[in-house]
């Protein structure tokens, strides 16, 4: 395979991996934020029922 084409393929794969990692990071951050919100809601729900 032509070295230039191979280099371009590697660059494209690296770009895709970076995009996938960024998307995964956003999902994990959203999940963490949702977990903390749920935790607070359950605490406030206990106070409201009392």
mmCIF entry with sequence, helices, sheets and N, C-alpha, C, O atoms, coordinates in Angstrom:
data_MODEL
# 
_entry.id   MODEL 
# 
_entity.id                         1 
_entity.type                       polymer 
_entity.pdbx_number_of_molecules   1 
# 
_entity_poly.entity_id                      1 
_entity_poly.type                           'polypeptide(L)' 
_entity_poly.nstd_linkage                   no 
_entity_poly.nstd_monomer                   no 
_entity_poly.pdbx_seq_one_letter_code       
;(UNK)(UNK)(UNK)(UNK)(UNK)(UNK)(UNK)(UNK)(UNK)(UNK)(UNK)(UNK)(UNK)(UNK)(UNK)(UNK)
(UNK)(UNK)(UNK)(UNK)(UNK)(UNK)(UNK)(UNK)(UNK)(UNK)(UNK)(UNK)(UNK)(UNK)(UNK)(UNK)
(UNK)(UNK)(UNK)(UNK)(UNK)(UNK)(UNK)(UNK)(UNK)(UNK)(UNK)(UNK)(UNK)(UNK)(UNK)(UNK)
(UNK)(UNK)
;
_entity_poly.pdbx_seq_one_letter_code_can   XXXXXXXXXXXXXXXXXXXXXXXXXXXXXXXXXXXXXXXXXXXXXXXXXX 
_entity_poly.pdbx_strand_id                 A 
# 
loop_
_entity_poly_seq.entity_id 
_entity_poly_seq.num 
_entity_poly_seq.mon_id 
_entity_poly_seq.hetero 
1 1  UNK n 
1 2  UNK n 
1 3  UNK n 
1 4  UNK n 
1 5  UNK n 
1 6  UNK n 
1 7  UNK n 
1 8  UNK n 
1 9  UNK n 
1 10 UNK n 
1 11 UNK n 
1 12 UNK n 
1 13 UNK n 
1 14 UNK n 
1 15 UNK n 
1 16 UNK n 
1 17 UNK n 
1 18 UNK n 
1 19 UNK n 
1 20 UNK n 
1 21 UNK n 
1 22 UNK n 
1 23 UNK n 
1 24 UNK n 
1 25 UNK n 
1 26 UNK n 
1 27 UNK n 
1 28 UNK n 
1 29 UNK n 
1 30 UNK n 
1 31 UNK n 
1 32 UNK n 
1 33 UNK n 
1 34 UNK n 
1 35 UNK n 
1 36 UNK n 
1 37 UNK n 
1 38 UNK n 
1 39 UNK n 
1 40 UNK n 
1 41 UNK n 
1 42 UNK n 
1 43 UNK n 
1 44 UNK n 
1 45 UNK n 
1 46 UNK n 
1 47 UNK n 
1 48 UNK n 
1 49 UNK n 
1 50 UNK n 
# 
_struct_asym.id          A 
_struct_asym.entity_id   1 
# 
_struct_conf.conf_type_id            HELX_P 
_struct_conf.id                      HELX_P1 
_struct_conf.pdbx_PDB_helix_id       AA1 
_struct_conf.beg_label_comp_id       UNK 
_struct_conf.beg_label_asym_id       A 
_struct_conf.beg_label_seq_id        3 
_struct_conf.pdbx_beg_PDB_ins_code   ? 
_struct_conf.end_label_comp_id       UNK 
_struct_conf.end_label_asym_id       A 
_struct_conf.end_label_seq_id        49 
_struct_conf.pdbx_end_PDB_ins_code   ? 
_struct_conf.beg_auth_comp_id        UNK 
_struct_conf.beg_auth_asym_id        A 
_struct_conf.beg_auth_seq_id         3 
_struct_conf.end_auth_comp_id        UNK 
_struct_conf.end_auth_asym_id        A 
_struct_conf.end_auth_seq_id         49 
_struct_conf.pdbx_PDB_helix_class    1 
_struct_conf.details                 ? 
_struct_conf.pdbx_PDB_helix_length   47 
# 
_struct_conf_type.id          HELX_P 
_struct_conf_type.criteria    ? 
_struct_conf_type.reference   ? 
# 
loop_
_atom_site.group_PDB 
_atom_site.id 
_atom_site.type_symbol 
_atom_site.label_atom_id 
_atom_site.label_alt_id 
_atom_site.label_comp_id 
_atom_site.label_asym_id 
_atom_site.label_entity_id 
_atom_site.label_seq_id 
_atom_site.pdbx_PDB_ins_code 
_atom_site.Cartn_x 
_atom_site.Cartn_y 
_atom_site.Cartn_z 
_atom_site.occupancy 
_atom_site.B_iso_or_equiv 
_atom_site.pdbx_formal_charge 
_atom_site.auth_seq_id 
_atom_site.auth_comp_id 
_atom_site.auth_asym_id 
_atom_site.auth_atom_id 
_atom_site.pdbx_PDB_model_num 
ATOM 1   N N  . UNK A 1 1  ? 0.854   -1.180 0.000  1.00 0.00 ? 1  UNK A N  1 
ATOM 2   C CA . UNK A 1 1  ? 0.000   0.000  0.000  1.00 0.00 ? 1  UNK A CA 1 
ATOM 3   C C  . UNK A 1 1  ? 0.897   1.239  0.000  1.00 0.00 ? 1  UNK A C  1 
ATOM 4   O O  . UNK A 1 1  ? 1.978   1.248  0.588  1.00 0.00 ? 1  UNK A O  1 
ATOM 5   N N  . UNK A 1 2  ? 0.428   2.250  -0.657 1.00 0.00 ? 2  UNK A N  1 
ATOM 6   C CA . UNK A 1 2  ? 1.141   3.513  -0.741 1.00 0.00 ? 2  UNK A CA 1 
ATOM 7   C C  . UNK A 1 2  ? 1.257   4.113  0.672  1.00 0.00 ? 2  UNK A C  1 
ATOM 8   O O  . UNK A 1 2  ? 0.256   4.224  1.379  1.00 0.00 ? 2  UNK A O  1 
ATOM 9   N N  . UNK A 1 3  ? 2.466   4.498  1.080  1.00 0.00 ? 3  UNK A N  1 
ATOM 10  C CA . UNK A 1 3  ? 2.648   5.042  2.438  1.00 0.00 ? 3  UNK A CA 1 
ATOM 11  C C  . UNK A 1 3  ? 1.787   6.274  2.719  1.00 0.00 ? 3  UNK A C  1 
ATOM 12  O O  . UNK A 1 3  ? 1.320   6.459  3.843  1.00 0.00 ? 3  UNK A O  1 
ATOM 13  N N  . UNK A 1 4  ? 1.577   7.105  1.718  1.00 0.00 ? 4  UNK A N  1 
ATOM 14  C CA . UNK A 1 4  ? 0.762   8.306  1.927  1.00 0.00 ? 4  UNK A CA 1 
ATOM 15  C C  . UNK A 1 4  ? -0.697  7.929  2.216  1.00 0.00 ? 4  UNK A C  1 
ATOM 16  O O  . UNK A 1 4  ? -1.336  8.503  3.098  1.00 0.00 ? 4  UNK A O  1 
ATOM 17  N N  . UNK A 1 5  ? -1.207  6.961  1.462  1.00 0.00 ? 5  UNK A N  1 
ATOM 18  C CA . UNK A 1 5  ? -2.587  6.514  1.673  1.00 0.00 ? 5  UNK A CA 1 
ATOM 19  C C  . UNK A 1 5  ? -2.720  5.859  3.044  1.00 0.00 ? 5  UNK A C  1 
ATOM 20  O O  . UNK A 1 5  ? -3.700  6.078  3.757  1.00 0.00 ? 5  UNK A O  1 
ATOM 21  N N  . UNK A 1 6  ? -1.724  5.054  3.402  1.00 0.00 ? 6  UNK A N  1 
ATOM 22  C CA . UNK A 1 6  ? -1.742  4.392  4.704  1.00 0.00 ? 6  UNK A CA 1 
ATOM 23  C C  . UNK A 1 6  ? -1.736  5.426  5.831  1.00 0.00 ? 6  UNK A C  1 
ATOM 24  O O  . UNK A 1 6  ? -2.453  5.279  6.821  1.00 0.00 ? 6  UNK A O  1 
ATOM 25  N N  . UNK A 1 7  ? -0.926  6.464  5.674  1.00 0.00 ? 7  UNK A N  1 
ATOM 26  C CA . UNK A 1 7  ? -0.858  7.532  6.678  1.00 0.00 ? 7  UNK A CA 1 
ATOM 27  C C  . UNK A 1 7  ? -2.203  8.253  6.792  1.00 0.00 ? 7  UNK A C  1 
ATOM 28  O O  . UNK A 1 7  ? -2.646  8.573  7.895  1.00 0.00 ? 7  UNK A O  1 
ATOM 29  N N  . UNK A 1 8  ? -2.847  8.508  5.658  1.00 0.00 ? 8  UNK A N  1 
ATOM 30  C CA . UNK A 1 8  ? -4.154  9.167  5.677  1.00 0.00 ? 8  UNK A CA 1 
ATOM 31  C C  . UNK A 1 8  ? -5.196  8.282  6.360  1.00 0.00 ? 8  UNK A C  1 
ATOM 32  O O  . UNK A 1 8  ? -6.044  8.777  7.104  1.00 0.00 ? 8  UNK A O  1 
ATOM 33  N N  . UNK A 1 9  ? -5.132  6.967  6.105  1.00 0.00 ? 9  UNK A N  1 
ATOM 34  C CA . UNK A 1 9  ? -6.049  6.038  6.762  1.00 0.00 ? 9  UNK A CA 1 
ATOM 35  C C  . UNK A 1 9  ? -5.855  6.054  8.275  1.00 0.00 ? 9  UNK A C  1 
ATOM 36  O O  . UNK A 1 9  ? -6.824  6.072  9.033  1.00 0.00 ? 9  UNK A O  1 
ATOM 37  N N  . UNK A 1 10 ? -4.614  6.048  8.700  1.00 0.00 ? 10 UNK A N  1 
ATOM 38  C CA . UNK A 1 10 ? -4.321  6.082  10.138 1.00 0.00 ? 10 UNK A CA 1 
ATOM 39  C C  . UNK A 1 10 ? -4.840  7.377  10.752 1.00 0.00 ? 10 UNK A C  1 
ATOM 40  O O  . UNK A 1 10 ? -5.412  7.363  11.842 1.00 0.00 ? 10 UNK A O  1 
ATOM 41  N N  . UNK A 1 11 ? -4.643  8.492  10.058 1.00 0.00 ? 11 UNK A N  1 
ATOM 42  C CA . UNK A 1 11 ? -5.149  9.769  10.556 1.00 0.00 ? 11 UNK A CA 1 
ATOM 43  C C  . UNK A 1 11 ? -6.672  9.757  10.654 1.00 0.00 ? 11 UNK A C  1 
ATOM 44  O O  . UNK A 1 11 ? -7.230  10.264 11.627 1.00 0.00 ? 11 UNK A O  1 
ATOM 45  N N  . UNK A 1 12 ? -7.342  9.193  9.673  1.00 0.00 ? 12 UNK A N  1 
ATOM 46  C CA . UNK A 1 12 ? -8.805  9.133  9.681  1.00 0.00 ? 12 UNK A CA 1 
ATOM 47  C C  . UNK A 1 12 ? -9.291  8.260  10.829 1.00 0.00 ? 12 UNK A C  1 
ATOM 48  O O  . UNK A 1 12 ? -10.264 8.601  11.502 1.00 0.00 ? 12 UNK A O  1 
ATOM 49  N N  . UNK A 1 13 ? -8.621  7.137  11.054 1.00 0.00 ? 13 UNK A N  1 
ATOM 50  C CA . UNK A 1 13 ? -9.008  6.267  12.166 1.00 0.00 ? 13 UNK A CA 1 
ATOM 51  C C  . UNK A 1 13 ? -8.801  6.966  13.505 1.00 0.00 ? 13 UNK A C  1 
ATOM 52  O O  . UNK A 1 13 ? -9.629  6.844  14.408 1.00 0.00 ? 13 UNK A O  1 
ATOM 53  N N  . UNK A 1 14 ? -7.706  7.691  13.632 1.00 0.00 ? 14 UNK A N  1 
ATOM 54  C CA . UNK A 1 14 ? -7.435  8.423  14.869 1.00 0.00 ? 14 UNK A CA 1 
ATOM 55  C C  . UNK A 1 14 ? -8.497  9.488  15.104 1.00 0.00 ? 14 UNK A C  1 
ATOM 56  O O  . UNK A 1 14 ? -8.925  9.693  16.239 1.00 0.00 ? 14 UNK A O  1 
ATOM 57  N N  . UNK A 1 15 ? -8.926  10.166 14.043 1.00 0.00 ? 15 UNK A N  1 
ATOM 58  C CA . UNK A 1 15 ? -9.989  11.172 14.160 1.00 0.00 ? 15 UNK A CA 1 
ATOM 59  C C  . UNK A 1 15 ? -11.287 10.539 14.644 1.00 0.00 ? 15 UNK A C  1 
ATOM 60  O O  . UNK A 1 15 ? -11.961 11.067 15.529 1.00 0.00 ? 15 UNK A O  1 
ATOM 61  N N  . UNK A 1 16 ? -11.628 9.389  14.043 1.00 0.00 ? 16 UNK A N  1 
ATOM 62  C CA . UNK A 1 16 ? -12.851 8.693  14.438 1.00 0.00 ? 16 UNK A CA 1 
ATOM 63  C C  . UNK A 1 16 ? -12.789 8.252  15.898 1.00 0.00 ? 16 UNK A C  1 
ATOM 64  O O  . UNK A 1 16 ? -13.770 8.367  16.633 1.00 0.00 ? 16 UNK A O  1 
ATOM 65  N N  . UNK A 1 17 ? -11.638 7.750  16.306 1.00 0.00 ? 17 UNK A N  1 
ATOM 66  C CA . UNK A 1 17 ? -11.485 7.320  17.698 1.00 0.00 ? 17 UNK A CA 1 
ATOM 67  C C  . UNK A 1 17 ? -11.610 8.503  18.656 1.00 0.00 ? 17 UNK A C  1 
ATOM 68  O O  . UNK A 1 17 ? -12.218 8.383  19.720 1.00 0.00 ? 17 UNK A O  1 
ATOM 69  N N  . UNK A 1 18 ? -11.037 9.640  18.279 1.00 0.00 ? 18 UNK A N  1 
ATOM 70  C CA . UNK A 1 18 ? -11.159 10.835 19.134 1.00 0.00 ? 18 UNK A CA 1 
ATOM 71  C C  . UNK A 1 18 ? -12.614 11.284 19.248 1.00 0.00 ? 18 UNK A C  1 
ATOM 72  O O  . UNK A 1 18 ? -13.071 11.649 20.331 1.00 0.00 ? 18 UNK A O  1 
ATOM 73  N N  . UNK A 1 19 ? -13.341 11.257 18.126 1.00 0.00 ? 19 UNK A N  1 
ATOM 74  C CA . UNK A 1 19 ? -14.765 11.624 18.151 1.00 0.00 ? 19 UNK A CA 1 
ATOM 75  C C  . UNK A 1 19 ? -15.561 10.664 19.026 1.00 0.00 ? 19 UNK A C  1 
ATOM 76  O O  . UNK A 1 19 ? -16.407 11.088 19.813 1.00 0.00 ? 19 UNK A O  1 
ATOM 77  N N  . UNK A 1 20 ? -15.289 9.378  18.885 1.00 0.00 ? 20 UNK A N  1 
ATOM 78  C CA . UNK A 1 20 ? -15.989 8.375  19.691 1.00 0.00 ? 20 UNK A CA 1 
ATOM 79  C C  . UNK A 1 20 ? -15.668 8.560  21.175 1.00 0.00 ? 20 UNK A C  1 
ATOM 80  O O  . UNK A 1 20 ? -16.548 8.430  22.026 1.00 0.00 ? 20 UNK A O  1 
ATOM 81  N N  . UNK A 1 21 ? -14.421 8.859  21.477 1.00 0.00 ? 21 UNK A N  1 
ATOM 82  C CA . UNK A 1 21 ? -14.025 9.076  22.868 1.00 0.00 ? 21 UNK A CA 1 
ATOM 83  C C  . UNK A 1 21 ? -14.711 10.316 23.432 1.00 0.00 ? 21 UNK A C  1 
ATOM 84  O O  . UNK A 1 21 ? -15.146 10.313 24.584 1.00 0.00 ? 21 UNK A O  1 
ATOM 85  N N  . UNK A 1 22 ? -14.810 11.364 22.641 1.00 0.00 ? 22 UNK A N  1 
ATOM 86  C CA . UNK A 1 22 ? -15.472 12.588 23.101 1.00 0.00 ? 22 UNK A CA 1 
ATOM 87  C C  . UNK A 1 22 ? -16.960 12.330 23.343 1.00 0.00 ? 22 UNK A C  1 
ATOM 88  O O  . UNK A 1 22 ? -17.519 12.799 24.333 1.00 0.00 ? 22 UNK A O  1 
ATOM 89  N N  . UNK A 1 23 ? -17.590 11.595 22.453 1.00 0.00 ? 23 UNK A N  1 
ATOM 90  C CA . UNK A 1 23 ? -19.007 11.279 22.629 1.00 0.00 ? 23 UNK A CA 1 
ATOM 91  C C  . UNK A 1 23 ? -19.207 10.421 23.871 1.00 0.00 ? 23 UNK A C  1 
ATOM 92  O O  . UNK A 1 23 ? -20.142 10.637 24.641 1.00 0.00 ? 23 UNK A O  1 
ATOM 93  N N  . UNK A 1 24 ? -18.331 9.456  24.059 1.00 0.00 ? 24 UNK A N  1 
ATOM 94  C CA . UNK A 1 24 ? -18.423 8.583  25.230 1.00 0.00 ? 24 UNK A CA 1 
ATOM 95  C C  . UNK A 1 24 ? -18.229 9.395  26.518 1.00 0.00 ? 24 UNK A C  1 
ATOM 96  O O  . UNK A 1 24 ? -18.918 9.176  27.515 1.00 0.00 ? 24 UNK A O  1 
ATOM 97  N N  . UNK A 1 25 ? -17.285 10.330 26.475 1.00 0.00 ? 25 UNK A N  1 
ATOM 98  C CA . UNK A 1 25 ? -17.024 11.182 27.636 1.00 0.00 ? 25 UNK A CA 1 
ATOM 99  C C  . UNK A 1 25 ? -18.266 12.014 27.979 1.00 0.00 ? 25 UNK A C  1 
ATOM 100 O O  . UNK A 1 25 ? -18.614 12.159 29.150 1.00 0.00 ? 25 UNK A O  1 
ATOM 101 N N  . UNK A 1 26 ? -18.931 12.560 26.951 1.00 0.00 ? 26 UNK A N  1 
ATOM 102 C CA . UNK A 1 26 ? -20.142 13.350 27.185 1.00 0.00 ? 26 UNK A CA 1 
ATOM 103 C C  . UNK A 1 26 ? -21.239 12.502 27.793 1.00 0.00 ? 26 UNK A C  1 
ATOM 104 O O  . UNK A 1 26 ? -21.942 12.952 28.698 1.00 0.00 ? 26 UNK A O  1 
ATOM 105 N N  . UNK A 1 27 ? -21.393 11.282 27.310 1.00 0.00 ? 27 UNK A N  1 
ATOM 106 C CA . UNK A 1 27 ? -22.417 10.384 27.850 1.00 0.00 ? 27 UNK A CA 1 
ATOM 107 C C  . UNK A 1 27 ? -22.127 10.076 29.309 1.00 0.00 ? 27 UNK A C  1 
ATOM 108 O O  . UNK A 1 27 ? -23.031 10.114 30.144 1.00 0.00 ? 27 UNK A O  1 
ATOM 109 N N  . UNK A 1 28 ? -20.870 9.770  29.623 1.00 0.00 ? 28 UNK A N  1 
ATOM 110 C CA . UNK A 1 28 ? -20.504 9.450  31.010 1.00 0.00 ? 28 UNK A CA 1 
ATOM 111 C C  . UNK A 1 28 ? -20.725 10.658 31.925 1.00 0.00 ? 28 UNK A C  1 
ATOM 112 O O  . UNK A 1 28 ? -21.206 10.495 33.046 1.00 0.00 ? 28 UNK A O  1 
ATOM 113 N N  . UNK A 1 29 ? -20.384 11.864 31.466 1.00 0.00 ? 29 UNK A N  1 
ATOM 114 C CA . UNK A 1 29 ? -20.602 13.064 32.268 1.00 0.00 ? 29 UNK A CA 1 
ATOM 115 C C  . UNK A 1 29 ? -22.092 13.285 32.509 1.00 0.00 ? 29 UNK A C  1 
ATOM 116 O O  . UNK A 1 29 ? -22.494 13.662 33.610 1.00 0.00 ? 29 UNK A O  1 
ATOM 117 N N  . UNK A 1 30 ? -22.906 13.054 31.490 1.00 0.00 ? 30 UNK A N  1 
ATOM 118 C CA . UNK A 1 30 ? -24.352 13.211 31.638 1.00 0.00 ? 30 UNK A CA 1 
ATOM 119 C C  . UNK A 1 30 ? -24.899 12.180 32.611 1.00 0.00 ? 30 UNK A C  1 
ATOM 120 O O  . UNK A 1 30 ? -25.781 12.493 33.411 1.00 0.00 ? 30 UNK A O  1 
ATOM 121 N N  . UNK A 1 31 ? -24.391 10.958 32.555 1.00 0.00 ? 31 UNK A N  1 
ATOM 122 C CA . UNK A 1 31 ? -24.836 9.931  33.491 1.00 0.00 ? 31 UNK A CA 1 
ATOM 123 C C  . UNK A 1 31 ? -24.450 10.299 34.911 1.00 0.00 ? 31 UNK A C  1 
ATOM 124 O O  . UNK A 1 31 ? -25.248 10.132 35.834 1.00 0.00 ? 31 UNK A O  1 
ATOM 125 N N  . UNK A 1 32 ? -23.243 10.795 35.096 1.00 0.00 ? 32 UNK A N  1 
ATOM 126 C CA . UNK A 1 32 ? -22.807 11.199 36.443 1.00 0.00 ? 32 UNK A CA 1 
ATOM 127 C C  . UNK A 1 32 ? -23.680 12.339 36.970 1.00 0.00 ? 32 UNK A C  1 
ATOM 128 O O  . UNK A 1 32 ? -24.065 12.337 38.139 1.00 0.00 ? 32 UNK A O  1 
ATOM 129 N N  . UNK A 1 33 ? -23.990 13.304 36.117 1.00 0.00 ? 33 UNK A N  1 
ATOM 130 C CA . UNK A 1 33 ? -24.835 14.425 36.526 1.00 0.00 ? 33 UNK A CA 1 
ATOM 131 C C  . UNK A 1 33 ? -26.228 13.918 36.885 1.00 0.00 ? 33 UNK A C  1 
ATOM 132 O O  . UNK A 1 33 ? -26.820 14.378 37.861 1.00 0.00 ? 33 UNK A O  1 
ATOM 133 N N  . UNK A 1 34 ? -26.746 12.991 36.117 1.00 0.00 ? 34 UNK A N  1 
ATOM 134 C CA . UNK A 1 34 ? -28.061 12.422 36.393 1.00 0.00 ? 34 UNK A CA 1 
ATOM 135 C C  . UNK A 1 34 ? -28.075 11.651 37.694 1.00 0.00 ? 34 UNK A C  1 
ATOM 136 O O  . UNK A 1 34 ? -29.062 11.694 38.428 1.00 0.00 ? 34 UNK A O  1 
ATOM 137 N N  . UNK A 1 35 ? -26.991 10.941 37.994 1.00 0.00 ? 35 UNK A N  1 
ATOM 138 C CA . UNK A 1 35 ? -26.922 10.191 39.245 1.00 0.00 ? 35 UNK A CA 1 
ATOM 139 C C  . UNK A 1 35 ? -26.941 11.136 40.438 1.00 0.00 ? 35 UNK A C  1 
ATOM 140 O O  . UNK A 1 35 ? -27.630 10.873 41.424 1.00 0.00 ? 35 UNK A O  1 
ATOM 141 N N  . UNK A 1 36 ? -26.199 12.225 40.359 1.00 0.00 ? 36 UNK A N  1 
ATOM 142 C CA . UNK A 1 36 ? -26.162 13.149 41.486 1.00 0.00 ? 36 UNK A CA 1 
ATOM 143 C C  . UNK A 1 36 ? -27.515 13.845 41.661 1.00 0.00 ? 36 UNK A C  1 
ATOM 144 O O  . UNK A 1 36 ? -27.941 14.102 42.787 1.00 0.00 ? 36 UNK A O  1 
ATOM 145 N N  . UNK A 1 37 ? -28.191 14.150 40.545 1.00 0.00 ? 37 UNK A N  1 
ATOM 146 C CA . UNK A 1 37 ? -29.514 14.768 40.650 1.00 0.00 ? 37 UNK A CA 1 
ATOM 147 C C  . UNK A 1 37 ? -30.500 13.807 41.291 1.00 0.00 ? 37 UNK A C  1 
ATOM 148 O O  . UNK A 1 37 ? -31.292 14.203 42.147 1.00 0.00 ? 37 UNK A O  1 
ATOM 149 N N  . UNK A 1 38 ? -30.456 12.550 40.882 1.00 0.00 ? 38 UNK A N  1 
ATOM 150 C CA . UNK A 1 38 ? -31.356 11.556 41.457 1.00 0.00 ? 38 UNK A CA 1 
ATOM 151 C C  . UNK A 1 38 ? -31.100 11.420 42.948 1.00 0.00 ? 38 UNK A C  1 
ATOM 152 O O  . UNK A 1 38 ? -32.040 11.309 43.735 1.00 0.00 ? 38 UNK A O  1 
ATOM 153 N N  . UNK A 1 39 ? -29.851 11.427 43.332 1.00 0.00 ? 39 UNK A N  1 
ATOM 154 C CA . UNK A 1 39 ? -29.498 11.281 44.734 1.00 0.00 ? 39 UNK A CA 1 
ATOM 155 C C  . UNK A 1 39 ? -30.105 12.428 45.544 1.00 0.00 ? 39 UNK A C  1 
ATOM 156 O O  . UNK A 1 39 ? -30.674 12.206 46.612 1.00 0.00 ? 39 UNK A O  1 
ATOM 157 N N  . UNK A 1 40 ? -29.980 13.659 45.028 1.00 0.00 ? 40 UNK A N  1 
ATOM 158 C CA . UNK A 1 40 ? -30.530 14.809 45.739 1.00 0.00 ? 40 UNK A CA 1 
ATOM 159 C C  . UNK A 1 40 ? -32.052 14.748 45.787 1.00 0.00 ? 40 UNK A C  1 
ATOM 160 O O  . UNK A 1 40 ? -32.662 15.072 46.807 1.00 0.00 ? 40 UNK A O  1 
ATOM 161 N N  . UNK A 1 41 ? -32.653 14.337 44.691 1.00 0.00 ? 41 UNK A N  1 
ATOM 162 C CA . UNK A 1 41 ? -34.107 14.269 44.670 1.00 0.00 ? 41 UNK A CA 1 
ATOM 163 C C  . UNK A 1 41 ? -34.619 13.278 45.701 1.00 0.00 ? 41 UNK A C  1 
ATOM 164 O O  . UNK A 1 41 ? -35.618 13.541 46.369 1.00 0.00 ? 41 UNK A O  1 
ATOM 165 N N  . UNK A 1 42 ? -33.945 12.140 45.837 1.00 0.00 ? 42 UNK A N  1 
ATOM 166 C CA . UNK A 1 42 ? -34.412 11.145 46.797 1.00 0.00 ? 42 UNK A CA 1 
ATOM 167 C C  . UNK A 1 42 ? -34.274 11.672 48.223 1.00 0.00 ? 42 UNK A C  1 
ATOM 168 O O  . UNK A 1 42 ? -35.123 11.400 49.072 1.00 0.00 ? 42 UNK A O  1 
ATOM 169 N N  . UNK A 1 43 ? -33.212 12.421 48.483 1.00 0.00 ? 43 UNK A N  1 
ATOM 170 C CA . UNK A 1 43 ? -33.031 12.998 49.820 1.00 0.00 ? 43 UNK A CA 1 
ATOM 171 C C  . UNK A 1 43 ? -34.136 14.009 50.096 1.00 0.00 ? 43 UNK A C  1 
ATOM 172 O O  . UNK A 1 43 ? -34.727 13.999 51.176 1.00 0.00 ? 43 UNK A O  1 
ATOM 173 N N  . UNK A 1 44 ? -34.421 14.882 49.135 1.00 0.00 ? 44 UNK A N  1 
ATOM 174 C CA . UNK A 1 44 ? -35.472 15.877 49.330 1.00 0.00 ? 44 UNK A CA 1 
ATOM 175 C C  . UNK A 1 44 ? -36.838 15.209 49.431 1.00 0.00 ? 44 UNK A C  1 
ATOM 176 O O  . UNK A 1 44 ? -37.706 15.672 50.171 1.00 0.00 ? 44 UNK A O  1 
ATOM 177 N N  . UNK A 1 45 ? -37.026 14.135 48.696 1.00 0.00 ? 45 UNK A N  1 
ATOM 178 C CA . UNK A 1 45 ? -38.301 13.407 48.759 1.00 0.00 ? 45 UNK A CA 1 
ATOM 179 C C  . UNK A 1 45 ? -38.521 12.838 50.150 1.00 0.00 ? 45 UNK A C  1 
ATOM 180 O O  . UNK A 1 45 ? -39.655 12.813 50.628 1.00 0.00 ? 45 UNK A O  1 
ATOM 181 N N  . UNK A 1 46 ? -37.482 12.388 50.800 1.00 0.00 ? 46 UNK A N  1 
ATOM 182 C CA . UNK A 1 46 ? -37.624 11.850 52.165 1.00 0.00 ? 46 UNK A CA 1 
ATOM 183 C C  . UNK A 1 46 ? -38.034 12.955 53.123 1.00 0.00 ? 46 UNK A C  1 
ATOM 184 O O  . UNK A 1 46 ? -38.865 12.742 54.005 1.00 0.00 ? 46 UNK A O  1 
ATOM 185 N N  . UNK A 1 47 ? -37.449 14.143 52.950 1.00 0.00 ? 47 UNK A N  1 
ATOM 186 C CA . UNK A 1 47 ? -37.795 15.261 53.833 1.00 0.00 ? 47 UNK A CA 1 
ATOM 187 C C  . UNK A 1 47 ? -39.241 15.704 53.626 1.00 0.00 ? 47 UNK A C  1 
ATOM 188 O O  . UNK A 1 47 ? -39.931 16.045 54.587 1.00 0.00 ? 47 UNK A O  1 
ATOM 189 N N  . UNK A 1 48 ? -39.693 15.700 52.387 1.00 0.00 ? 48 UNK A N  1 
ATOM 190 C CA . UNK A 1 48 ? -41.046 16.173 52.083 1.00 0.00 ? 48 UNK A CA 1 
ATOM 191 C C  . UNK A 1 48 ? -42.104 15.226 52.643 1.00 0.00 ? 48 UNK A C  1 
ATOM 192 O O  . UNK A 1 48 ? -43.171 15.680 53.058 1.00 0.00 ? 48 UNK A O  1 
ATOM 193 N N  . UNK A 1 49 ? -41.835 13.926 52.664 1.00 0.00 ? 49 UNK A N  1 
ATOM 194 C CA . UNK A 1 49 ? -42.805 12.960 53.148 1.00 0.00 ? 49 UNK A CA 1 
ATOM 195 C C  . UNK A 1 49 ? -42.977 13.028 54.663 1.00 0.00 ? 49 UNK A C  1 
ATOM 196 O O  . UNK A 1 49 ? -44.045 12.699 55.179 1.00 0.00 ? 49 UNK A O  1 
ATOM 197 N N  . UNK A 1 50 ? -41.946 13.448 55.373 1.00 0.00 ? 50 UNK A N  1 
ATOM 198 C CA . UNK A 1 50 ? -41.977 13.463 56.844 1.00 0.00 ? 50 UNK A CA 1 
ATOM 199 C C  . UNK A 1 50 ? -42.970 14.452 57.391 1.00 0.00 ? 50 UNK A C  1 
ATOM 200 O O  . UNK A 1 50 ? -43.109 14.578 58.608 1.00 0.00 ? 50 UNK A O  1 
# 
